[in-house]
């Protein structure tokens, strides 16, 4: 089954790839790896802003991380031409805008991690970091970046 068909089966659709907001490119492919720049939490076309443990719930954070994961896939599709070129999700890095006493960053990051496994199966299992930060660009709740092994075109 193609990755596009798998997304449809899961009831998921990819957003339009977001344009960079500063001096970087969304994806760099080098040495068989696609390095995807940090993608921020855009839910229903709007930035999900706020701080987990203060004004956002764990559920909202998980949903924000899933949205970051979908944007990672949208950026990969734009760069690769097809998500079927993805060989493996190697690593995700999740950054969670968190109150000082919020400690569920790994649970928030699961929104993106579980998406990758649902879409790619075993090839979606990856290494990961999940860290709390006092702020993120544009005031967003979550940002996720990725390293992905890709097949040649």
N, CA, C and O atoms as a GROMACS GRO file, in nm:
protein
  612
    1UNK      N    1   0.084  -0.117   0.000
    1UNK     CA    2   0.000   0.000   0.000
    1UNK      C    3   0.089   0.125   0.000
    1UNK      O    4   0.186   0.132   0.076
    2UNK      N    5   0.057   0.221  -0.085
    2UNK     CA    6   0.135   0.344  -0.090
    2UNK      C    7   0.111   0.424   0.038
    2UNK      O    8   0.011   0.405   0.108
    3UNK      N    9   0.204   0.512   0.068
    3UNK     CA   10   0.190   0.596   0.187
    3UNK      C   11   0.069   0.688   0.172
    3UNK      O   12  -0.002   0.713   0.269
    4UNK      N   13   0.046   0.738   0.052
    4UNK     CA   14  -0.073   0.822   0.029
    4UNK      C   15  -0.200   0.745   0.061
    4UNK      O   16  -0.292   0.799   0.123
    5UNK      N   17  -0.207   0.619   0.019
    5UNK     CA   18  -0.324   0.535   0.048
    5UNK      C   19  -0.336   0.509   0.198
    5UNK      O   20  -0.446   0.507   0.253
    6UNK      N   21  -0.223   0.490   0.264
    6UNK     CA   22  -0.224   0.467   0.409
    6UNK      C   23  -0.277   0.591   0.481
    6UNK      O   24  -0.356   0.578   0.575
    7UNK      N   25  -0.235   0.709   0.440
    7UNK     CA   26  -0.285   0.832   0.500
    7UNK      C   27  -0.436   0.842   0.483
    7UNK      O   28  -0.508   0.876   0.577
    8UNK      N   29  -0.484   0.812   0.363
    8UNK     CA   30  -0.628   0.817   0.336
    8UNK      C   31  -0.702   0.716   0.424
    8UNK      O   32  -0.808   0.747   0.478
    9UNK      N   33  -0.646   0.596   0.437
    9UNK     CA   34  -0.708   0.493   0.520
    9UNK      C   35  -0.719   0.539   0.666
    9UNK      O   36  -0.814   0.504   0.736
   10UNK      N   37  -0.620   0.617   0.711
   10UNK     CA   38  -0.619   0.668   0.847
   10UNK      C   39  -0.707   0.793   0.862
   10UNK      O   40  -0.724   0.845   0.972
   11UNK      N   41  -0.762   0.840   0.750
   11UNK     CA   42  -0.846   0.960   0.754
   11UNK      C   43  -0.766   1.087   0.769
   11UNK      O   44  -0.817   1.187   0.820
   12UNK      N   45  -0.640   1.084   0.726
   12UNK     CA   46  -0.552   1.200   0.740
   12UNK      C   47  -0.523   1.262   0.605
   12UNK      O   48  -0.512   1.192   0.504
   13UNK      N   49  -0.511   1.393   0.603
   13UNK     CA   50  -0.468   1.462   0.482
   13UNK      C   51  -0.354   1.555   0.518
   13UNK      O   52  -0.347   1.608   0.629
   14UNK      N   53  -0.265   1.574   0.422
   14UNK     CA   54  -0.148   1.659   0.446
   14UNK      C   55  -0.184   1.805   0.423
   14UNK      O   56  -0.258   1.837   0.330
   15UNK      N   57  -0.132   1.893   0.507
   15UNK     CA   58  -0.152   2.036   0.484
   15UNK      C   59  -0.062   2.084   0.371
   15UNK      O   60   0.027   2.011   0.327
   16UNK      N   61  -0.085   2.206   0.325
   16UNK     CA   62   0.008   2.268   0.232
   16UNK      C   63   0.139   2.290   0.306
   16UNK      O   64   0.137   2.336   0.420
   17UNK      N   65   0.254   2.259   0.245
   17UNK     CA   66   0.382   2.280   0.314
   17UNK      C   67   0.398   2.428   0.350
   17UNK      O   68   0.380   2.516   0.266
   18UNK      N   69   0.431   2.454   0.474
   18UNK     CA   70   0.449   2.591   0.522
   18UNK      C   71   0.580   2.648   0.469
   18UNK      O   72   0.681   2.578   0.460
   19UNK      N   73   0.577   2.776   0.435
   19UNK     CA   74   0.697   2.846   0.391
   19UNK      C   75   0.783   2.877   0.513
   19UNK      O   76   0.730   2.901   0.621
   20UNK      N   77   0.915   2.878   0.497
   20UNK     CA   78   1.003   2.914   0.609
   20UNK      C   79   0.974   3.056   0.656
   20UNK      O   80   0.938   3.143   0.576
   21UNK      N   81   0.991   3.079   0.787
   21UNK     CA   82   0.968   3.212   0.842
   21UNK      C   83   1.100   3.287   0.868
   21UNK      O   84   1.098   3.397   0.922
   22UNK      N   85   1.211   3.228   0.829
   22UNK     CA   86   1.341   3.292   0.849
   22UNK      C   87   1.437   3.240   0.741
   22UNK      O   88   1.393   3.189   0.638
   23UNK      N   89   1.566   3.252   0.764
   23UNK     CA   90   1.668   3.219   0.664
   23UNK      C   91   1.708   3.072   0.672
   23UNK      O   92   1.816   3.038   0.720
   24UNK      N   93   1.622   2.984   0.624
   24UNK     CA   94   1.650   2.841   0.617
   24UNK      C   95   1.562   2.778   0.511
   24UNK      O   96   1.472   2.843   0.457
   25UNK      N   97   1.587   2.652   0.480
   25UNK     CA   98   1.502   2.577   0.387
   25UNK      C   99   1.431   2.467   0.465
   25UNK      O  100   1.483   2.421   0.567
   26UNK      N  101   1.314   2.424   0.418
   26UNK     CA  102   1.239   2.324   0.493
   26UNK      C  103   1.306   2.187   0.502
   26UNK      O  104   1.296   2.119   0.604
   27UNK      N  105   1.375   2.146   0.394
   27UNK     CA  106   1.435   2.013   0.390
   27UNK      C  107   1.569   2.020   0.320
   27UNK      O  108   1.582   2.086   0.216
   28UNK      N  109   1.669   1.953   0.376
   28UNK     CA  110   1.799   1.936   0.310
   28UNK      C  111   1.823   1.786   0.300
   28UNK      O  112   1.813   1.713   0.399
   29UNK      N  113   1.854   1.741   0.179
   29UNK     CA  114   1.882   1.599   0.157
   29UNK      C  115   2.032   1.585   0.134
   29UNK      O  116   2.088   1.647   0.044
   30UNK      N  117   2.096   1.502   0.217
   30UNK     CA  118   2.240   1.481   0.205
   30UNK      C  119   2.273   1.342   0.256
   30UNK      O  120   2.225   1.301   0.362
   31UNK      N  121   2.353   1.269   0.180
   31UNK     CA  122   2.398   1.138   0.224
   31UNK      C  123   2.286   1.038   0.253
   31UNK      O  124   2.296   0.957   0.344
   32UNK      N  125   2.179   1.046   0.175
   32UNK     CA  126   2.069   0.952   0.193
   32UNK      C  127   1.975   0.986   0.308
   32UNK      O  128   1.886   0.908   0.341
   33UNK      N  129   1.997   1.102   0.368
   33UNK     CA  130   1.910   1.146   0.478
   33UNK      C  131   1.844   1.278   0.442
   33UNK      O  132   1.905   1.366   0.383
   34UNK      N  133   1.717   1.289   0.478
   34UNK     CA  134   1.645   1.416   0.466
   34UNK      C  135   1.639   1.476   0.606
   34UNK      O  136   1.588   1.414   0.699
   35UNK      N  137   1.692   1.596   0.619
   35UNK     CA  138   1.687   1.669   0.746
   35UNK      C  139   1.574   1.770   0.732
   35UNK      O  140   1.582   1.863   0.651
   36UNK      N  141   1.470   1.753   0.810
   36UNK     CA  142   1.352   1.839   0.802
   36UNK      C  143   1.360   1.942   0.914
   36UNK      O  144   1.369   1.908   1.032
   37UNK      N  145   1.356   2.069   0.875
   37UNK     CA  146   1.359   2.178   0.973
   37UNK      C  147   1.240   2.166   1.067
   37UNK      O  148   1.139   2.103   1.035
   38UNK      N  149   1.252   2.228   1.181
   38UNK     CA  150   1.144   2.226   1.280
   38UNK      C  151   1.014   2.278   1.222
   38UNK      O  152   1.009   2.385   1.161
   39UNK      N  153   0.908   2.201   1.241
   39UNK     CA  154   0.774   2.238   1.195
   39UNK      C  155   0.690   2.269   1.318
   39UNK      O  156   0.689   2.192   1.415
   40UNK      N  157   0.621   2.382   1.314
   40UNK     CA  158   0.547   2.428   1.431
   40UNK      C  159   0.402   2.379   1.428
   40UNK      O  160   0.351   2.335   1.325
   41UNK      N  161   0.339   2.389   1.543
   41UNK     CA  162   0.203   2.338   1.560
   41UNK      C  163   0.101   2.431   1.493
   41UNK      O  164   0.068   2.538   1.544
   42UNK      N  165   0.053   2.386   1.376
   42UNK     CA  166  -0.054   2.455   1.304
   42UNK      C  167  -0.173   2.359   1.300
   42UNK      O  168  -0.167   2.254   1.236
   43UNK      N  169  -0.280   2.395   1.370
   43UNK     CA  170  -0.398   2.311   1.381
   43UNK      C  171  -0.515   2.383   1.315
   43UNK      O  172  -0.545   2.498   1.349
   44UNK      N  173  -0.579   2.316   1.221
   44UNK     CA  174  -0.693   2.376   1.149
   44UNK      C  175  -0.656   2.510   1.087
   44UNK      O  176  -0.734   2.605   1.088
   45UNK      N  177  -0.534   2.517   1.032
   45UNK     CA  178  -0.489   2.637   0.962
   45UNK      C  179  -0.444   2.752   1.051
   45UNK      O  180  -0.409   2.858   1.000
   46UNK      N  181  -0.444   2.732   1.183
   46UNK     CA  182  -0.404   2.838   1.276
   46UNK      C  183  -0.292   2.789   1.367
   46UNK      O  184  -0.287   2.671   1.403
   47UNK      N  185  -0.204   2.881   1.403
   47UNK     CA  186  -0.099   2.845   1.497
   47UNK      C  187  -0.160   2.806   1.632
   47UNK      O  188  -0.243   2.878   1.686
   48UNK      N  189  -0.118   2.691   1.683
   48UNK     CA  190  -0.156   2.652   1.819
   48UNK      C  191  -0.053   2.715   1.911
   48UNK      O  192   0.061   2.670   1.920
   49UNK      N  193  -0.095   2.821   1.980
   49UNK     CA  194  -0.005   2.896   2.066
   49UNK      C  195  -0.036   2.867   2.212
   49UNK      O  196  -0.149   2.832   2.248
   50UNK      N  197   0.065   2.882   2.295
   50UNK     CA  198   0.046   2.868   2.438
   50UNK      C  199   0.150   2.780   2.502
   50UNK      O  200   0.240   2.728   2.436
   51UNK      N  201   0.135   2.764   2.632
   51UNK     CA  202   0.232   2.689   2.710
   51UNK      C  203   0.161   2.570   2.777
   51UNK      O  204   0.059   2.587   2.844
   52UNK      N  205   0.218   2.452   2.758
   52UNK     CA  206   0.166   2.331   2.823
   52UNK      C  207   0.186   2.343   2.973
   52UNK      O  208   0.291   2.385   3.020
   53UNK      N  209   0.083   2.305   3.046
   53UNK     CA  210   0.089   2.314   3.190
   53UNK      C  211   0.047   2.450   3.242
   53UNK      O  212   0.043   2.472   3.364
   54UNK      N  213   0.015   2.541   3.152
   54UNK     CA  214  -0.031   2.674   3.191
   54UNK      C  215  -0.168   2.701   3.130
   54UNK      O  216  -0.269   2.704   3.200
   55UNK      N  217  -0.168   2.719   2.997
   55UNK     CA  218  -0.296   2.750   2.930
   55UNK      C  219  -0.335   2.649   2.823
   55UNK      O  220  -0.435   2.667   2.754
   56UNK      N  221  -0.258   2.542   2.809
   56UNK     CA  222  -0.292   2.434   2.716
   56UNK      C  223  -0.290   2.301   2.789
   56UNK      O  224  -0.207   2.278   2.878
   57UNK      N  225  -0.382   2.213   2.751
   57UNK     CA  226  -0.390   2.080   2.810
   57UNK      C  227  -0.293   1.984   2.742
   57UNK      O  228  -0.243   2.011   2.632
   58UNK      N  229  -0.268   1.872   2.807
   58UNK     CA  230  -0.187   1.766   2.748
   58UNK      C  231  -0.247   1.723   2.615
   58UNK      O  232  -0.174   1.704   2.517
   59UNK      N  233  -0.379   1.706   2.610
   59UNK     CA  234  -0.446   1.664   2.486
   59UNK      C  235  -0.421   1.765   2.373
   59UNK      O  236  -0.397   1.725   2.259
   60UNK      N  237  -0.427   1.893   2.403
   60UNK     CA  238  -0.399   1.994   2.301
   60UNK      C  239  -0.255   1.985   2.253
   60UNK      O  240  -0.227   2.001   2.134
   61UNK      N  241  -0.163   1.958   2.345
   61UNK     CA  242  -0.022   1.943   2.308
   61UNK      C  243   0.001   1.824   2.217
   61UNK      O  244   0.076   1.833   2.120
   62UNK      N  245  -0.063   1.712   2.250
   62UNK     CA  246  -0.051   1.591   2.167
   62UNK      C  247  -0.104   1.620   2.027
   62UNK      O  248  -0.042   1.581   1.927
   63UNK      N  249  -0.217   1.687   2.019
   63UNK     CA  250  -0.276   1.722   1.889
   63UNK      C  251  -0.183   1.816   1.812
   63UNK      O  252  -0.168   1.803   1.690
   64UNK      N  253  -0.120   1.910   1.884
   64UNK     CA  254  -0.023   2.000   1.820
   64UNK      C  255   0.097   1.925   1.765
   64UNK      O  256   0.145   1.956   1.656
   65UNK      N  257   0.146   1.827   1.841
   65UNK     CA  258   0.261   1.748   1.794
   65UNK      C  259   0.223   1.664   1.672
   65UNK      O  260   0.304   1.649   1.580
   66UNK      N  261   0.101   1.611   1.670
   66UNK     CA  262   0.056   1.536   1.553
   66UNK      C  263   0.051   1.629   1.431
   66UNK      O  264   0.089   1.589   1.321
   67UNK      N  265   0.006   1.752   1.452
   67UNK     CA  266   0.002   1.849   1.342
   67UNK      C  267   0.143   1.878   1.291
   67UNK      O  268   0.164   1.893   1.170
   68UNK      N  269   0.239   1.885   1.382
   68UNK     CA  270   0.379   1.903   1.340
   68UNK      C  271   0.423   1.784   1.255
   68UNK      O  272   0.490   1.802   1.153
   69UNK      N  273   0.386   1.663   1.296
   69UNK     CA  274   0.421   1.543   1.221
   69UNK      C  275   0.361   1.544   1.082
   69UNK      O  276   0.427   1.506   0.985
   70UNK      N  277   0.236   1.588   1.070
   70UNK     CA  278   0.173   1.597   0.938
   70UNK      C  279   0.246   1.698   0.850
   70UNK      O  280   0.262   1.676   0.730
   71UNK      N  281   0.290   1.809   0.909
   71UNK     CA  282   0.363   1.909   0.831
   71UNK      C  283   0.500   1.855   0.790
   71UNK      O  284   0.548   1.886   0.681
   72UNK      N  285   0.563   1.775   0.876
   72UNK     CA  286   0.689   1.710   0.837
   72UNK      C  287   0.666   1.624   0.713
   72UNK      O  288   0.744   1.628   0.619
   73UNK      N  289   0.557   1.547   0.714
   73UNK     CA  290   0.526   1.463   0.597
   73UNK      C  291   0.496   1.548   0.473
   73UNK      O  292   0.536   1.512   0.363
   74UNK      N  293   0.428   1.659   0.491
   74UNK     CA  294   0.400   1.749   0.378
   74UNK      C  295   0.530   1.805   0.322
   74UNK      O  296   0.545   1.815   0.200
   75UNK      N  297   0.623   1.843   0.408
   75UNK     CA  298   0.752   1.896   0.361
   75UNK      C  299   0.832   1.787   0.290
   75UNK      O  300   0.897   1.813   0.189
   76UNK      N  301   0.828   1.665   0.343
   76UNK     CA  302   0.898   1.554   0.278
   76UNK      C  303   0.840   1.525   0.140
   76UNK      O  304   0.914   1.504   0.045
   77UNK      N  305   0.708   1.524   0.130
   77UNK     CA  306   0.645   1.498   0.001
   77UNK      C  307   0.685   1.605  -0.100
   77UNK      O  308   0.714   1.574  -0.216
   78UNK      N  309   0.688   1.730  -0.058
   78UNK     CA  310   0.727   1.840  -0.148
   78UNK      C  311   0.873   1.824  -0.192
   78UNK      O  312   0.905   1.849  -0.308
   79UNK      N  313   0.960   1.781  -0.102
   79UNK     CA  314   1.102   1.768  -0.133
   79UNK      C  315   1.134   1.642  -0.213
   79UNK      O  316   1.220   1.644  -0.300
   80UNK      N  317   1.063   1.533  -0.183
   80UNK     CA  318   1.095   1.403  -0.244
   80UNK      C  319   1.008   1.368  -0.365
   80UNK      O  320   1.046   1.283  -0.446
   81UNK      N  321   0.894   1.433  -0.377
   81UNK     CA  322   0.802   1.400  -0.484
   81UNK      C  323   0.703   1.291  -0.444
   81UNK      O  324   0.590   1.289  -0.494
   82UNK      N  325   0.744   1.202  -0.355
   82UNK     CA  326   0.657   1.094  -0.309
   82UNK      C  327   0.703   1.048  -0.172
   82UNK      O  328   0.822   1.032  -0.147
   83UNK      N  329   0.608   1.026  -0.083
   83UNK     CA  330   0.643   0.973   0.049
   83UNK      C  331   0.684   0.826   0.042
   83UNK      O  332   0.736   0.772   0.140
   84UNK      N  333   0.663   0.762  -0.072
   84UNK     CA  334   0.707   0.624  -0.088
   84UNK      C  335   0.860   0.613  -0.093
   84UNK      O  336   0.915   0.504  -0.086
   85UNK      N  337   0.928   0.728  -0.105
   85UNK     CA  338   1.074   0.729  -0.100
   85UNK      C  339   1.127   0.723   0.042
   85UNK      O  340   1.247   0.704   0.063
   86UNK      N  341   1.039   0.740   0.140
   86UNK     CA  342   1.084   0.733   0.280
   86UNK      C  343   1.119   0.589   0.313
   86UNK      O  344   1.036   0.499   0.301
   87UNK      N  345   1.242   0.569   0.355
   87UNK     CA  346   1.289   0.435   0.394
   87UNK      C  347   1.266   0.411   0.543
   87UNK      O  348   1.226   0.302   0.583
   88UNK      N  349   1.292   0.513   0.624
   88UNK     CA  350   1.276   0.501   0.768
   88UNK      C  351   1.277   0.639   0.832
   88UNK      O  352   1.350   0.729   0.788
   89UNK      N  353   1.196   0.655   0.935
   89UNK     CA  354   1.205   0.773   1.020
   89UNK      C  355   1.317   0.742   1.118
   89UNK      O  356   1.307   0.647   1.197
   90UNK      N  357   1.424   0.820   1.114
   90UNK     CA  358   1.541   0.792   1.196
   90UNK      C  359   1.529   0.856   1.334
   90UNK      O  360   1.550   0.791   1.436
   91UNK      N  361   1.494   0.986   1.336
   91UNK     CA  362   1.488   1.057   1.463
   91UNK      C  363   1.392   1.174   1.455
   91UNK      O  364   1.385   1.243   1.354
   92UNK      N  365   1.318   1.196   1.563
   92UNK     CA  366   1.237   1.315   1.581
   92UNK      C  367   1.290   1.391   1.701
   92UNK      O  368   1.332   1.332   1.800
   93UNK      N  369   1.287   1.522   1.690
   93UNK     CA  370   1.319   1.609   1.803
   93UNK      C  371   1.196   1.693   1.832
   93UNK      O  372   1.150   1.768   1.746
   94UNK      N  373   1.143   1.683   1.953
   94UNK     CA  374   1.023   1.757   1.990
   94UNK      C  375   1.058   1.862   2.095
   94UNK      O  376   1.124   1.833   2.194
   95UNK      N  377   1.012   1.982   2.071
   95UNK     CA  378   1.032   2.095   2.161
   95UNK      C  379   0.894   2.140   2.207
   95UNK      O  380   0.808   2.173   2.126
   96UNK      N  381   0.874   2.142   2.338
   96UNK     CA  382   0.742   2.170   2.395
   96UNK      C  383   0.751   2.297   2.479
   96UNK      O  384   0.828   2.303   2.575
   97UNK      N  385   0.672   2.397   2.443
   97UNK     CA  386   0.662   2.520   2.519
   97UNK      C  387   0.594   2.485   2.651
   97UNK      O  388   0.474   2.460   2.655
   98UNK      N  389   0.671   2.484   2.760
   98UNK     CA  390   0.624   2.425   2.885
   98UNK      C  391   0.639   2.517   3.005
   98UNK      O  392   0.734   2.595   3.014
   99UNK      N  393   0.544   2.506   3.096
   99UNK     CA  394   0.558   2.568   3.227
   99UNK      C  395   0.671   2.495   3.300
   99UNK      O  396   0.703   2.381   3.269
  100UNK      N  397   0.730   2.562   3.397
  100UNK     CA  398   0.846   2.506   3.467
  100UNK      C  399   0.816   2.371   3.532
  100UNK      O  400   0.905   2.286   3.541
  101UNK      N  401   0.693   2.349   3.578
  101UNK     CA  402   0.662   2.224   3.647
  101UNK      C  403   0.595   2.120   3.556
  101UNK      O  404   0.552   2.016   3.604
  102UNK      N  405   0.587   2.147   3.426
  102UNK     CA  406   0.528   2.051   3.332
  102UNK      C  407   0.634   1.948   3.296
  102UNK      O  408   0.744   1.984   3.253
  103UNK      N  409   0.601   1.819   3.312
  103UNK     CA  410   0.701   1.714   3.287
  103UNK      C  411   0.653   1.607   3.189
  103UNK      O  412   0.713   1.501   3.180
  104UNK      N  413   0.546   1.635   3.116
  104UNK     CA  414   0.491   1.536   3.024
  104UNK      C  415   0.532   1.561   2.878
  104UNK      O  416   0.457   1.528   2.786
  105UNK      N  417   0.649   1.619   2.857
  105UNK     CA  418   0.696   1.642   2.720
  105UNK      C  419   0.697   1.513   2.637
  105UNK      O  420   0.659   1.517   2.520
  106UNK      N  421   0.740   1.398   2.694
  106UNK     CA  422   0.737   1.275   2.614
  106UNK      C  423   0.596   1.238   2.568
  106UNK      O  424   0.578   1.188   2.456
  107UNK      N  425   0.496   1.262   2.652
  107UNK     CA  426   0.358   1.231   2.614
  107UNK      C  427   0.312   1.323   2.501
  107UNK      O  428   0.241   1.280   2.411
  108UNK      N  429   0.352   1.450   2.507
  108UNK     CA  430   0.319   1.543   2.399
  108UNK      C  431   0.383   1.495   2.269
  108UNK      O  432   0.317   1.487   2.166
  109UNK      N  433   0.512   1.463   2.275
  109UNK     CA  434   0.586   1.418   2.156
  109UNK      C  435   0.526   1.293   2.095
  109UNK      O  436   0.542   1.269   1.975
  110UNK      N  437   0.457   1.212   2.176
  110UNK     CA  438   0.394   1.092   2.122
  110UNK      C  439   0.295   1.124   2.010
  110UNK      O  440   0.268   1.038   1.925
  111UNK      N  441   0.240   1.245   2.008
  111UNK     CA  442   0.150   1.282   1.899
  111UNK      C  443   0.217   1.267   1.763
  111UNK      O  444   0.155   1.219   1.668
  112UNK      N  445   0.343   1.309   1.754
  112UNK     CA  446   0.418   1.295   1.628
  112UNK      C  447   0.471   1.152   1.612
  112UNK      O  448   0.466   1.096   1.503
  113UNK      N  449   0.521   1.095   1.720
  113UNK     CA  450   0.580   0.961   1.713
  113UNK      C  451   0.478   0.855   1.672
  113UNK      O  452   0.504   0.772   1.585
  114UNK      N  453   0.362   0.859   1.735
  114UNK     CA  454   0.259   0.760   1.703
  114UNK      C  455   0.207   0.777   1.561
  114UNK      O  456   0.168   0.680   1.497
  115UNK      N  457   0.205   0.901   1.511
  115UNK     CA  458   0.166   0.925   1.372
  115UNK      C  459   0.263   0.854   1.278
  115UNK      O  460   0.220   0.788   1.184
  116UNK      N  461   0.394   0.867   1.302
  116UNK     CA  462   0.494   0.806   1.213
  116UNK      C  463   0.480   0.654   1.211
  116UNK      O  464   0.494   0.592   1.105
  117UNK      N  465   0.453   0.594   1.326
  117UNK     CA  466   0.436   0.448   1.330
  117UNK      C  467   0.306   0.408   1.260
  117UNK      O  468   0.302   0.307   1.190
  118UNK      N  469   0.200   0.486   1.277
  118UNK     CA  470   0.073   0.455   1.210
  118UNK      C  471   0.088   0.461   1.059
  118UNK      O  472   0.029   0.381   0.987
  119UNK      N  473   0.168   0.556   1.010
  119UNK     CA  474   0.184   0.576   0.866
  119UNK      C  475   0.285   0.479   0.806
  119UNK      O  476   0.260   0.421   0.700
  120UNK      N  477   0.399   0.460   0.872
  120UNK     CA  478   0.510   0.383   0.814
  120UNK      C  479   0.531   0.246   0.876
  120UNK      O  480   0.618   0.171   0.831
  121UNK      N  481   0.453   0.209   0.978
  121UNK     CA  482   0.473   0.080   1.043
  121UNK      C  483   0.609   0.073   1.110
  121UNK      O  484   0.653   0.170   1.172
  122UNK      N  485   0.676  -0.041   1.099
  122UNK     CA  486   0.808  -0.060   1.162
  122UNK      C  487   0.907   0.048   1.121
  122UNK      O  488   0.989   0.091   1.202
  123UNK      N  489   0.900   0.093   0.996
  123UNK     CA  490   0.992   0.196   0.946
  123UNK      C  491   0.965   0.332   1.010
  123UNK      O  492   1.045   0.424   0.995
  124UNK      N  493   0.853   0.344   1.079
  124UNK     CA  494   0.821   0.469   1.147
  124UNK      C  495   0.875   0.477   1.288
  124UNK      O  496   0.871   0.583   1.350
  125UNK      N  497   0.925   0.364   1.341
  125UNK     CA  498   0.984   0.365   1.476
  125UNK      C  499   1.119   0.435   1.471
  125UNK      O  500   1.199   0.410   1.381
  126UNK      N  501   1.143   0.522   1.568
  126UNK     CA  502   1.257   0.613   1.558
  126UNK      C  503   1.316   0.644   1.695
  126UNK      O  504   1.255   0.619   1.798
  127UNK      N  505   1.436   0.698   1.692
  127UNK     CA  506   1.496   0.758   1.811
  127UNK      C  507   1.430   0.894   1.830
  127UNK      O  508   1.374   0.949   1.736
  128UNK      N  509   1.436   0.949   1.954
  128UNK     CA  510   1.366   1.074   1.976
  128UNK      C  511   1.421   1.148   2.097
  128UNK      O  512   1.472   1.088   2.191
  129UNK      N  513   1.408   1.279   2.091
  129UNK     CA  514   1.427   1.362   2.210
  129UNK      C  515   1.300   1.443   2.227
  129UNK      O  516   1.234   1.479   2.130
  130UNK      N  517   1.266   1.473   2.352
  130UNK     CA  518   1.149   1.555   2.384
  130UNK      C  519   1.189   1.645   2.499
  130UNK      O  520   1.214   1.599   2.610
  131UNK      N  521   1.196   1.775   2.472
  131UNK     CA  522   1.245   1.869   2.572
  131UNK      C  523   1.146   1.982   2.594
  131UNK      O  524   1.074   2.022   2.502
  132UNK      N  525   1.144   2.031   2.716
  132UNK     CA  526   1.063   2.147   2.749
  132UNK      C  527   1.147   2.272   2.731
  132UNK      O  528   1.265   2.276   2.766
  133UNK      N  529   1.084   2.375   2.677
  133UNK     CA  530   1.151   2.503   2.656
  133UNK      C  531   1.059   2.615   2.706
  133UNK      O  532   0.937   2.598   2.710
  134UNK      N  533   1.117   2.729   2.743
  134UNK     CA  534   1.034   2.838   2.796
  134UNK      C  535   0.957   2.916   2.689
  134UNK      O  536   0.861   2.986   2.721
  135UNK      N  537   0.999   2.905   2.564
  135UNK     CA  538   0.926   2.970   2.455
  135UNK      C  539   0.969   2.909   2.322
  135UNK      O  540   1.075   2.848   2.312
  136UNK      N  541   0.884   2.926   2.221
  136UNK     CA  542   0.912   2.878   2.086
  136UNK      C  543   0.878   2.988   1.987
  136UNK      O  544   0.804   3.081   2.022
  137UNK      N  545   0.930   2.981   1.864
  137UNK     CA  546   0.901   3.084   1.764
  137UNK      C  547   0.750   3.106   1.747
  137UNK      O  548   0.672   3.010   1.749
  138UNK      N  549   0.712   3.228   1.731
  138UNK     CA  550   0.573   3.269   1.707
  138UNK      C  551   0.481   3.235   1.825
  138UNK      O  552   0.359   3.246   1.812
  139UNK      N  553   0.538   3.195   1.938
  139UNK     CA  554   0.458   3.161   2.055
  139UNK      C  555   0.389   3.027   2.047
  139UNK      O  556   0.298   2.999   2.125
  140UNK      N  557   0.432   2.941   1.952
  140UNK     CA  558   0.364   2.812   1.934
  140UNK      C  559   0.388   2.720   2.052
  140UNK      O  560   0.480   2.738   2.131
  141UNK      N  561   0.302   2.618   2.061
  141UNK     CA  562   0.308   2.522   2.170
  141UNK      C  563   0.412   2.412   2.147
  141UNK      O  564   0.476   2.367   2.242
  142UNK      N  565   0.427   2.370   2.022
  142UNK     CA  566   0.513   2.256   1.991
  142UNK      C  567   0.587   2.281   1.860
  142UNK      O  568   0.534   2.343   1.768
  143UNK      N  569   0.710   2.232   1.853
  143UNK     CA  570   0.788   2.229   1.729
  143UNK      C  571   0.856   2.093   1.721
  143UNK      O  572   0.909   2.044   1.820
  144UNK      N  573   0.854   2.032   1.602
  144UNK     CA  574   0.916   1.900   1.584
  144UNK      C  575   1.002   1.903   1.458
  144UNK      O  576   0.957   1.951   1.353
  145UNK      N  577   1.124   1.852   1.467
  145UNK     CA  578   1.209   1.836   1.350
  145UNK      C  579   1.234   1.687   1.328
  145UNK      O  580   1.199   1.605   1.413
  146UNK      N  581   1.295   1.653   1.215
  146UNK     CA  582   1.311   1.511   1.182
  146UNK      C  583   1.435   1.484   1.097
  146UNK      O  584   1.482   1.569   1.022
  147UNK      N  585   1.486   1.363   1.114
  147UNK     CA  586   1.588   1.307   1.026
  147UNK      C  587   1.526   1.180   0.968
  147UNK      O  588   1.479   1.094   1.042
  148UNK      N  589   1.528   1.170   0.836
  148UNK     CA  590   1.458   1.061   0.767
  148UNK      C  591   1.551   0.998   0.663
  148UNK      O  592   1.610   1.069   0.582
  149UNK      N  593   1.564   0.866   0.665
  149UNK     CA  594   1.639   0.795   0.562
  149UNK      C  595   1.550   0.786   0.437
  149UNK      O  596   1.432   0.751   0.445
  150UNK      N  597   1.611   0.819   0.320
  150UNK     CA  598   1.532   0.820   0.196
  150UNK      C  599   1.597   0.732   0.090
  150UNK      O  600   1.719   0.716   0.085
  151UNK      N  601   1.510   0.676   0.006
  151UNK     CA  602   1.556   0.597  -0.109
  151UNK      C  603   1.593   0.691  -0.222
  151UNK      O  604   1.536   0.800  -0.233
  152UNK      N  605   1.689   0.651  -0.307
  152UNK     CA  606   1.721   0.734  -0.424
  152UNK      C  607   1.601   0.752  -0.515
  152UNK      O  608   1.511   0.667  -0.520
  153UNK      N  609   1.600   0.863  -0.587
  153UNK     CA  610   1.488   0.891  -0.680
  153UNK      C  611   1.490   0.794  -0.795
  153UNK      O  612   1.404   0.802  -0.884
   0.00000   0.00000   0.00000
